[in-house]
Amino acid sequence: MPETLKFARRLASFEGGECEIGRCTSLGDEAQSAGEFAERLRECHRLVFHVAYAVLSDRADAEEVVQDTFFRAYRKLSGLREPQKFRAWVAQMAYRLALNRWRAAARARRRDTFWHELYGEAQANVESIVAQREMKRRLREEIDRLPKKLRAVVILNAVQELDTRDIAGVLHIPEGTVRSRLHLARKALLKVFSDETL
């Protein structure tokens, strides 16, 4: 934080001595000197830092964004139409700069790791596809081994994605019986697959 305040003082004395902000901005009587500009920055430093840190989650990057924000605010001060909204204006500027920095870092990370991720994902995708197919095959086999009453309920629920009320209508049995059979079928399948992993 002290580095940023030193930066603000250097910025205020950029043209050697007092720079009349009033003559080059619309702040007029509210900020007549670079010292007043530095005071405004001091007042909103914490806000600007918190906004940048919330986006970047890195203290050093947030401090850099704070300095960039203050420099940009000094340069664009003449574009501020409503001086009473200075804090909001600077906070919005900090948010945009932090977001741009975050996006640039994300692009750089993607660019730097593209080939590694491509190769790694392709290998992982093949392995996961094979594992999923094997699991589906085994699940179908185990469902086929279930008693007919349980198998019908599981197939209508899991494969046809019907709810218990619709299954009760299709099979002409009470809804409670459907729930009971679903529970028994799931319990049987869970026992088979949990025994295999042990």
DRENZANU-371692 format. One line per 10 residues: number of its first residue (from 0); their letters; for each residue x, y, z of N, C-alpha, C. Coordinates in nm, 4 decimals. Atoms other than C-alpha are relative to their C-alpha. Example, Ala and Ser with C-alpha at 12.3 -4.5 7.8 and 13.67 -1.06 7.14 Angstrom:
0	AS	0.0890:-0.1190:0.0000:1.2300:-0.4500:0.7800:0.0900:0.1200:0.0000; -0.0820:-0.1190:-0.0060:1.3670:-0.1060:0.7140:-0.0770:0.1090:0.0730
***
This chain:
0	MPETLKFARR	0.0812:-0.1194:0.0000:0.0000:0.0000:0.0000:0.0859:0.1263:0.0000; -0.0825:-0.1205:0.0037:0.2760:0.2543:0.0732:0.0587:0.0264:-0.1380; -0.0546:-0.0179:0.1348:0.4238:0.1938:-0.2733:-0.1015:0.0707:-0.0892; 0.1037:-0.0615:0.0820:0.0923:0.2898:-0.4303:-0.0159:0.1467:0.0354; 0.0120:-0.1408:-0.0404:0.0725:0.6093:-0.2257:0.1196:0.0805:-0.0489; -0.1176:-0.0684:0.0563:0.4294:0.6978:-0.3271:-0.0207:0.0238:-0.1491; 0.0284:-0.0122:0.1427:0.3226:0.6344:-0.6846:-0.0962:0.1161:-0.0247; 0.0966:-0.1078:0.0157:0.0265:0.8699:-0.6394:0.0667:0.1359:0.0189; -0.0709:-0.1273:-0.0205:0.2560:1.1435:-0.5029:0.0882:0.0328:-0.1198; -0.0838:-0.0232:0.1189:0.4988:1.0974:-0.7927:-0.0863:0.0425:-0.1177
10	LASFEGGECE	0.0917:-0.0328:0.1071:0.2049:1.1081:-1.0275:-0.0500:0.1433:0.0134; 0.0499:-0.1349:-0.0236:0.0768:1.4271:-0.8681:0.1055:0.1054:-0.0328; -0.1059:-0.0973:0.0277:0.4135:1.5965:-0.9057:0.0673:-0.0268:-0.1340; -0.0539:0.0421:0.1288:0.4625:1.4598:-1.2571:0.0586:0.1155:-0.0812; -0.0482:-0.1115:0.0801:0.5012:1.7994:-1.4192:0.0832:0.0965:0.0833; -0.0851:-0.0838:-0.0839:0.7225:1.9336:-1.1409:-0.0796:0.1027:0.0755; 0.0755:-0.0948:-0.0823:0.5403:2.1028:-0.8592:-0.1482:-0.0268:-0.0099; 0.1449:0.0135:-0.0010:0.1702:2.1608:-0.8319:-0.0554:0.0084:-0.1411; 0.0683:0.0007:0.1300:-0.0337:2.0717:-1.1364:-0.1443:0.0391:0.0251; 0.1353:-0.0474:-0.0215:-0.3586:2.2594:-1.1528:-0.0982:-0.0928:-0.0705
20	IGRCTSLGDE	0.0966:0.0922:0.0570:-0.6165:1.9859:-1.2018:-0.1233:0.0760:-0.0461; 0.1192:-0.0765:0.0340:-0.8962:2.2399:-1.2101:0.0025:0.0546:-0.1408; -0.0034:-0.0593:0.1342:-0.7727:2.3883:-1.5357:-0.0054:-0.1067:-0.1075; -0.0008:0.1020:0.1046:-0.7485:2.0509:-1.7133:-0.1093:-0.1044:0.0198; 0.1076:0.0967:-0.0220:-1.0524:1.8662:-1.5717:-0.1291:0.0718:0.0304; 0.1293:-0.0572:-0.0357:-1.4169:1.9139:-1.4925:-0.0234:-0.0038:0.1496; 0.0175:0.0031:-0.1447:-1.3583:1.8687:-1.1195:-0.0031:0.1404:0.0588; 0.0074:-0.1405:-0.0387:-1.3139:2.2438:-1.0911:0.0426:0.0265:0.1419; -0.0308:-0.0416:-0.1362:-1.3312:2.3729:-0.7349:0.0223:-0.1182:0.0943; -0.0121:0.1139:-0.0903:-1.3520:2.0219:-0.5816:0.1427:-0.0525:0.0083
30	AQSAGEFAER	-0.1383:0.0483:-0.0020:-0.9968:1.9330:-0.6778:0.0844:0.0982:-0.0782; -0.0750:-0.1044:0.0692:-0.7694:2.2258:-0.7554:0.1472:-0.0339:-0.0131; -0.1424:0.0302:0.0085:-0.4371:2.0598:-0.7144:0.0225:-0.1496:-0.0074; -0.0365:0.1412:0.0044:-0.2586:1.7342:-0.7660:0.0011:-0.0597:0.1391; 0.0050:0.0477:-0.1380:-0.2383:1.7085:-0.3881:-0.1393:-0.0477:0.0366; 0.1371:0.0414:-0.0245:-0.6154:1.6913:-0.3728:-0.0317:-0.1278:-0.0763; 0.0184:0.1230:0.0765:-0.6091:1.4286:-0.6454:0.0622:-0.1176:0.0751; -0.0661:0.1060:-0.0778:-0.3618:1.2263:-0.4402:-0.0825:-0.0343:0.1234; 0.0850:0.0251:-0.1172:-0.5895:1.2651:-0.1375:-0.1211:-0.0847:-0.0383; 0.1136:0.0798:0.0490:-0.8840:1.1292:-0.3387:0.0425:-0.1452:-0.0227
40	LRECHRLVFH	-0.0494:0.1355:0.0237:-0.6728:0.8306:-0.4401:0.0240:-0.0727:0.1320; -0.0232:0.0579:-0.1317:-0.5726:0.7733:-0.0786:-0.1325:-0.0462:0.0618; 0.1311:0.0325:-0.0550:-0.9394:0.7740:0.0201:-0.0595:-0.1260:-0.0616; 0.0627:0.1158:0.0652:-1.0359:0.5089:-0.2331:0.0987:-0.1132:-0.0285; -0.1002:0.1043:0.0239:-0.7166:0.3001:-0.2305:-0.0495:-0.1370:0.0455; 0.0463:0.1284:-0.0541:-0.8666:0.0281:-0.0098:-0.1091:-0.0596:-0.0883; 0.1075:0.0465:0.0875:-1.1779:0.0036:-0.2281:0.0563:-0.0549:-0.1308; -0.0582:0.0416:0.1273:-0.9734:-0.0181:-0.5472:0.0779:-0.1303:0.0175; -0.0765:0.1225:-0.0249:-0.7441:-0.2812:-0.3957:-0.0942:-0.1189:0.0184; 0.0933:0.1107:-0.0246:-1.0377:-0.4941:-0.2740:-0.0706:-0.0439:-0.1275
50	VAYAVLSDRA	0.0637:0.0347:0.1270:-1.2057:-0.4784:-0.6131:0.0967:-0.0825:-0.0853; -0.0997:0.0715:0.0805:-0.8855:-0.5866:-0.7898:0.0304:-0.1370:0.0602; -0.0331:0.1272:-0.0662:-0.8096:-0.8564:-0.5324:-0.1145:-0.1004:-0.0139; 0.1149:0.0889:0.0152:-1.1622:-0.9970:-0.5581:0.0005:-0.0684:-0.1365; -0.0033:0.0579:0.1345:-1.1126:-1.0546:-0.9301:0.1227:-0.0897:-0.0180; -0.1263:0.0683:0.0310:-0.7476:-1.1666:-0.9306:0.0439:-0.1025:0.1046; -0.0413:0.0879:-0.1104:-0.7013:-1.3388:-0.5914:0.1512:-0.0078:0.0153; -0.1452:-0.0060:-0.0142:-0.3352:-1.2361:-0.5979:0.0366:0.1413:0.0426; -0.0318:-0.1300:-0.0586:-0.1966:-0.9532:-0.3847:0.0886:0.0853:-0.0917; -0.0928:-0.0754:0.0851:0.0894:-0.8522:-0.6177:-0.0702:0.0501:-0.1266
60	DAEEVVQDTF	0.0736:-0.0417:0.1199:-0.1339:-0.8472:-0.9258:-0.1012:0.1087:0.0331; 0.0973:-0.1012:-0.0413:-0.3957:-0.6493:-0.7356:0.0680:0.1357:0.0195; -0.0739:-0.1259:-0.0182:-0.1348:-0.3867:-0.6372:0.0366:0.0627:-0.1348; -0.0322:-0.0522:0.1328:-0.0268:-0.3548:-1.0002:-0.1236:0.0610:-0.0665; 0.1239:-0.0538:0.0555:-0.3880:-0.3057:-1.1040:-0.0351:0.1323:0.0677; 0.0260:-0.1251:-0.0708:-0.4245:-0.0389:-0.8342:0.0832:0.1123:-0.0609; -0.0859:-0.1035:0.0582:-0.1268:0.1520:-0.9766:-0.0453:0.0351:-0.1415; 0.0502:-0.0269:0.1355:-0.2556:0.1122:-1.3324:-0.1285:0.0819:0.0051; 0.1266:-0.0727:-0.0145:-0.5958:0.2356:-1.2174:0.0257:0.1458:0.0329; -0.0288:-0.1383:-0.0389:-0.4514:0.5447:-1.0493:0.0611:0.0781:-0.1162
70	FRAYRKLSGL	-0.0612:-0.0676:0.1135:-0.2396:0.6273:-1.3516:-0.1053:0.0327:-0.1058; 0.1046:-0.0218:0.0998:-0.5352:0.5838:-1.5860:-0.0997:0.1048:0.0474; 0.0923:-0.1003:-0.0547:-0.7593:0.7875:-1.3545:0.0590:0.1393:-0.0156; -0.0654:-0.1303:0.0144:-0.5064:1.0725:-1.3600:-0.0066:0.0473:-0.1450; 0.0000:-0.0366:0.1418:-0.4848:1.0633:-1.7392:-0.1402:0.0316:-0.0514; 0.1356:-0.0153:0.0529:-0.8621:1.0393:-1.7928:-0.0897:0.0845:0.0897; 0.0777:-0.0796:-0.0934:-0.9714:1.2736:-1.5166:-0.0866:0.1030:-0.0709; 0.0775:-0.1011:0.0724:-1.0889:1.5265:-1.7714:-0.1292:-0.0583:-0.0565; 0.1203:0.0635:0.0529:-1.3466:1.2732:-1.8943:-0.1058:-0.0270:0.1051; 0.0957:0.0237:-0.1072:-1.5179:1.2485:-1.5554:-0.1039:0.1111:0.0006
80	REPQKFRAWV	0.1061:-0.1005:0.0109:-1.8522:1.4247:-1.5924:-0.0604:0.0366:0.1357; 0.0617:-0.0237:-0.1302:-1.9784:1.3860:-1.2363:0.1045:-0.0219:0.1091; -0.1073:0.0116:-0.0985:-1.7035:1.4584:-0.9805:-0.0402:-0.0717:0.1279; 0.0431:0.0647:-0.1224:-1.9135:1.3306:-0.6902:0.0005:-0.1526:-0.0131; -0.0044:0.1441:0.0224:-1.8982:0.9823:-0.8464:0.1420:-0.0494:-0.0239; -0.1402:0.0354:0.0217:-1.5168:0.9698:-0.8424:0.0316:-0.1415:0.0504; -0.0277:0.1325:-0.0579:-1.5030:0.6621:-0.6114:-0.0553:-0.1111:-0.0881; 0.0625:0.1019:0.0843:-1.7437:0.4635:-0.8255:0.0711:-0.0101:-0.1341; -0.0697:-0.0042:0.1284:-1.5635:0.5711:-1.1424:0.1333:-0.0732:0.0091; -0.1301:0.0650:-0.0182:-1.2248:0.4591:-1.0094:-0.0184:-0.1491:0.0296
90	AQMAYRLALN	0.0253:0.1412:-0.0312:-1.3698:0.1340:-0.8700:-0.0376:-0.0772:-0.1261; 0.0376:0.0649:0.1254:-1.5266:0.0520:-1.2055:0.1213:-0.0168:-0.0913; -0.1220:0.0074:0.0791:-1.1982:0.1283:-1.3781:0.0894:-0.1137:0.0508; -0.0805:0.1067:-0.0596:-1.0167:-0.1038:-1.1357:-0.0576:-0.1368:-0.0346; 0.0642:0.1269:0.0332:-1.2697:-0.3788:-1.1986:0.0302:-0.0405:-0.1438; -0.0251:0.0310:0.1415:-1.2287:-0.3562:-1.5742:0.1463:-0.0362:-0.0252; -0.1424:0.0310:0.0172:-0.8488:-0.3495:-1.5550:0.0337:-0.1361:0.0602; -0.0254:0.1304:-0.0628:-0.8451:-0.6460:-1.3161:-0.0570:-0.1132:-0.0849; 0.0615:0.1008:0.0854:-1.0825:-0.8388:-1.5384:0.0820:-0.0213:-0.1270; -0.0852:0.0129:0.1184:-0.8668:-0.7653:-1.8432:0.1280:-0.0764:0.0327
100	RWRAAARARR	-0.1227:0.0692:-0.0413:-0.5585:-0.8815:-1.6536:-0.0267:-0.1489:0.0230; 0.0357:0.1395:-0.0256:-0.7347:-1.2000:-1.5410:-0.0209:-0.0745:-0.1319; 0.0233:0.0636:0.1304:-0.8489:-1.2743:-1.8976:0.1304:-0.0225:-0.0752; -0.1293:0.0144:0.0677:-0.4999:-1.2138:-2.0355:0.0792:-0.1152:0.0613; -0.0708:0.1102:-0.0665:-0.3523:-1.4503:-1.7756:-0.0627:-0.1340:-0.0368; 0.0682:0.1240:0.0373:-0.6160:-1.7127:-1.8590:0.0352:-0.0393:-0.1437; -0.0394:0.0292:0.1392:-0.5380:-1.6813:-2.2316:0.1419:-0.0524:-0.0057; -0.1398:0.0437:-0.0017:-0.1676:-1.7173:-2.1596:0.0112:-0.1423:0.0532; -0.0024:0.1363:-0.0545:-0.2294:-2.0262:-1.9456:-0.0498:-0.1007:-0.1018; 0.0529:0.0910:0.1021:-0.4430:-2.1827:-2.2184:0.0998:-0.0193:-0.1127
110	RDTFWHELYG	-0.0964:0.0062:0.1100:-0.1856:-2.0991:-2.4822:0.1217:-0.0841:0.0399; -0.1194:0.0715:-0.0452:0.1017:-2.2377:-2.2738:-0.0255:-0.1482:0.0263; 0.0277:0.1388:-0.0371:-0.0743:-2.5598:-2.1752:-0.0874:-0.0727:-0.1013; 0.0919:0.0560:0.0985:-0.2794:-2.6274:-2.4889:0.0393:-0.1415:-0.0436; -0.0417:0.1298:0.0528:-0.0760:-2.9169:-2.6285:0.0013:-0.1068:0.1079; -0.0021:0.0968:-0.1095:-0.0271:-3.0820:-2.2938:-0.1422:-0.0442:0.0367; 0.1376:0.0331:-0.0336:-0.3972:-3.0624:-2.2141:-0.0657:-0.0816:-0.1106; 0.0589:0.0717:0.1120:-0.4930:-3.1813:-2.5603:0.0401:-0.1471:0.0044; -0.0477:0.1380:-0.0051:-0.2760:-3.4913:-2.5312:-0.0534:-0.0705:0.1242; 0.0449:0.0597:-0.1249:-0.3684:-3.5542:-2.1687:-0.1490:-0.0289:-0.0007
120	EAQANVESIV	0.1436:0.0203:0.0062:-0.7425:-3.5096:-2.2296:-0.0358:-0.1116:-0.0970; 0.0302:0.1044:0.0974:-0.7398:-3.7327:-2.5356:0.0233:-0.1370:0.0608; -0.0308:0.1273:-0.0631:-0.5756:-4.0117:-2.3400:-0.1023:-0.0304:0.1095; 0.0970:0.0187:-0.1075:-0.8079:-3.9618:-2.0427:-0.1384:-0.0284:-0.0570; 0.1310:0.0225:0.0608:-1.1135:-3.9456:-2.2710:-0.0140:-0.1418:-0.0516; 0.0048:0.1363:0.0510:-1.0312:-4.2769:-2.4379:-0.0179:-0.0976:0.1152; 0.0092:0.0892:-0.1154:-0.9800:-4.4437:-2.1016:-0.1369:0.0102:0.0672; 0.1304:-0.0147:-0.0650:-1.3005:-4.2983:-1.9563:-0.1120:-0.0550:-0.0871; 0.1020:0.0553:0.0901:-1.5037:-4.3944:-2.2650:-0.0019:-0.1515:0.0100; -0.0089:0.1453:-0.0121:-1.3797:-4.7514:-2.2422:-0.0572:-0.0450:0.1342
130	AQREMKRRLR	0.0504:0.0357:-0.1329:-1.4517:-4.7598:-1.8686:-0.1519:0.0157:0.0073; 0.1452:-0.0202:0.0002:-1.8033:-4.6192:-1.9210:-0.0714:-0.1101:-0.0770; 0.0618:0.1068:0.0795:-1.8817:-4.8735:-2.1913:0.0001:-0.1318:0.0765; -0.0097:0.1232:-0.0786:-1.7609:-5.1573:-1.9723:-0.0995:0.0013:0.1148; 0.0948:-0.0124:-0.1114:-1.9693:-5.0305:-1.6806:-0.1434:-0.0175:-0.0489; 0.1351:0.0151:0.0545:-2.2819:-5.0028:-1.8975:-0.0290:-0.1460:-0.0370; 0.0166:0.1409:0.0379:-2.2288:-5.3554:-2.0317:-0.0263:-0.0858:0.1232; 0.0158:0.0761:-0.1246:-2.1887:-5.4961:-1.6796:-0.1345:0.0293:0.0654; 0.1275:-0.0381:-0.0601:-2.4932:-5.3026:-1.5574:-0.1156:-0.0667:-0.0738; 0.1048:0.0675:0.0777:-2.7079:-5.4388:-1.8419:-0.0073:-0.1489:0.0354
140	EEIDRLPKKL	-0.0038:0.1424:-0.0372:-2.5956:-5.7934:-1.7580:-0.0654:-0.0226:0.1362; 0.0542:0.0162:-0.1352:-2.6817:-5.7496:-1.3908:-0.1490:0.0313:0.0043; 0.1438:-0.0293:0.0066:-3.0197:-5.5925:-1.4706:-0.0741:-0.1180:-0.0601; 0.0629:0.1169:0.0620:-3.0981:-5.8905:-1.6950:-0.0091:-0.1172:0.0971; 0.0014:0.1088:-0.0987:-3.0210:-6.1243:-1.4014:-0.1030:0.0216:0.1114; 0.0997:-0.0276:-0.1033:-3.2753:-5.9527:-1.1758:-0.1293:-0.0759:-0.0274; 0.1325:0.0609:0.0233:-3.6156:-6.1171:-1.1212:-0.0853:0.0899:-0.0907; 0.0787:-0.0699:0.1015:-3.8709:-6.0172:-1.3858:-0.0719:0.1235:0.0560; 0.0745:-0.1117:-0.0589:-4.0771:-5.7924:-1.1522:0.0929:0.1194:0.0283; -0.0963:-0.1063:-0.0317:-3.7692:-5.5952:-1.0384:0.0596:0.0582:-0.1273
150	RAVVILNAVQ	-0.0614:-0.0442:0.1251:-3.6192:-5.5804:-1.3870:-0.0911:0.0975:-0.0742; 0.0943:-0.0862:0.0718:-3.9327:-5.4247:-1.5387:-0.0014:0.1407:0.0602; 0.0043:-0.1298:-0.0667:-3.9385:-5.1458:-1.2789:0.1291:0.0780:-0.0247; -0.1287:-0.0676:0.0209:-3.5662:-5.0683:-1.3159:0.0123:0.0499:-0.1434; -0.0109:-0.0410:0.1405:-3.5817:-5.0594:-1.6950:-0.0893:0.1196:-0.0287; 0.0890:-0.1135:0.0226:-3.8828:-4.8280:-1.6953:0.0509:0.1265:0.0691; -0.0481:-0.1162:-0.0739:-3.7217:-4.6016:-1.4369:0.1322:0.0506:-0.0549; -0.1346:-0.0424:0.0381:-3.3566:-4.5952:-1.5452:0.0150:0.0216:-0.1502; -0.0189:-0.0080:0.1445:-3.3786:-4.6555:-1.9190:-0.1050:0.0905:-0.0644; 0.1070:-0.0796:0.0590:-3.7180:-4.5072:-2.0081:-0.0225:0.1320:0.0736
160	ELDTRDIAGV	0.0053:-0.1208:-0.0823:-3.6814:-4.2371:-1.7361:-0.1421:0.0382:0.0407; 0.1356:-0.0252:-0.0488:-4.0384:-4.2735:-1.6098:0.0047:0.0164:0.1512; 0.0064:-0.0128:-0.1459:-4.1310:-4.1632:-1.2588:-0.0899:-0.1104:0.0563; 0.0710:0.1118:-0.0628:-4.2987:-4.3938:-1.0075:-0.1493:-0.0014:-0.0353; 0.1421:-0.0053:0.0343:-4.6529:-4.2751:-1.0911:-0.0238:-0.0578:-0.1392; 0.0155:0.0515:0.1366:-4.6061:-4.3469:-1.4633:0.0270:-0.1499:-0.0066; -0.0308:0.1437:-0.0019:-4.4496:-4.6864:-1.3938:-0.1181:-0.0766:0.0582; 0.1173:0.0647:-0.0600:-4.7459:-4.7735:-1.1686:-0.1122:-0.0110:-0.1027; 0.1026:0.0036:0.1034:-4.9795:-4.6861:-1.4560:0.0300:-0.1014:-0.1082; -0.0392:0.0934:0.1064:-4.7840:-4.8897:-1.7111:-0.0152:-0.1447:0.0467
170	LHIPEGTVRS	0.0014:0.1386:-0.0500:-4.7564:-5.2016:-1.4923:-0.1289:-0.0365:0.0735; 0.1268:0.0208:-0.0702:-5.1014:-5.1624:-1.3282:0.0221:-0.0547:0.1405; -0.0260:0.0351:-0.1400:-4.9614:-5.1858:-0.9762:0.0014:0.1289:0.0811; -0.0018:-0.1214:-0.0826:-4.9744:-4.9443:-0.6811:0.1372:0.0680:-0.0024; -0.1230:-0.0793:0.0016:-4.7151:-4.6652:-0.6653:0.0954:-0.0430:0.1116; -0.0830:0.0475:-0.1110:-4.5908:-4.7927:-0.3287:0.0751:-0.1271:-0.0364; -0.0637:0.1240:0.0450:-4.5146:-5.1294:-0.4856:0.1142:0.0322:-0.0960; -0.1060:-0.0428:0.0928:-4.3146:-4.9554:-0.7586:0.1214:0.0471:0.0790; -0.1115:-0.0505:-0.0813:-4.1049:-4.7738:-0.4977:0.0700:-0.1136:0.0727; -0.0581:0.1151:-0.0711:-4.0535:-5.0968:-0.3035:0.0855:-0.0845:-0.0937
180	RLHLARKALL	-0.0759:0.0804:0.0967:-3.9418:-5.2872:-0.6139:0.1258:0.0741:-0.0471; -0.1176:-0.0789:0.0381:-3.7100:-5.0041:-0.7174:0.1064:-0.0097:0.1092; -0.0934:0.0089:-0.1114:-3.5529:-5.0106:-0.3726:0.0692:-0.1361:0.0024; -0.0567:0.1351:-0.0023:-3.5042:-5.3891:-0.3830:0.0972:-0.0207:-0.1171; -0.0850:0.0152:0.1180:-3.3579:-5.3753:-0.7364:0.1306:0.0761:0.0177; -0.1211:-0.0793:-0.0220:-3.1146:-5.0967:-0.6500:0.0888:-0.0635:0.1056; -0.0749:0.0648:-0.1075:-3.0131:-5.2772:-0.3331:0.0745:-0.1227:-0.0540; -0.0623:0.1195:0.0583:-2.9431:-5.5980:-0.5295:0.1162:0.0388:-0.0918; -0.1069:-0.0448:0.0900:-2.7400:-5.4125:-0.7945:0.1177:0.0565:0.0778; -0.1065:-0.0559:-0.0829:-2.5447:-5.2235:-0.5306:0.0803:-0.1113:0.0653
190	KVFSDETL	-0.0720:0.1117:-0.0648:-2.4609:-5.5509:-0.3538:0.0941:-0.0683:-0.0999; -0.0833:0.0671:0.1010:-2.3319:-5.7073:-0.6778:0.1243:0.0829:-0.0301; -0.1138:-0.0845:0.0375:-2.1119:-5.4087:-0.7680:0.0922:0.0278:0.1179; -0.0878:-0.0226:-0.1157:-1.9848:-5.3515:-0.4147:0.0787:-0.1251:0.0326; -0.0741:0.1255:-0.0224:-1.8890:-5.7214:-0.3838:0.1140:-0.0135:-0.0989; -0.1055:0.0087:0.1024:-1.6892:-5.6941:-0.7091:0.1195:0.0886:0.0333; -0.1101:-0.0910:-0.0294:-1.4846:-5.4009:-0.5845:0.0808:-0.0441:0.1213; -0.0737:0.0475:-0.1185:-1.3875:-5.5791:-0.2610:0.0945:-0.1072:-0.0351
***
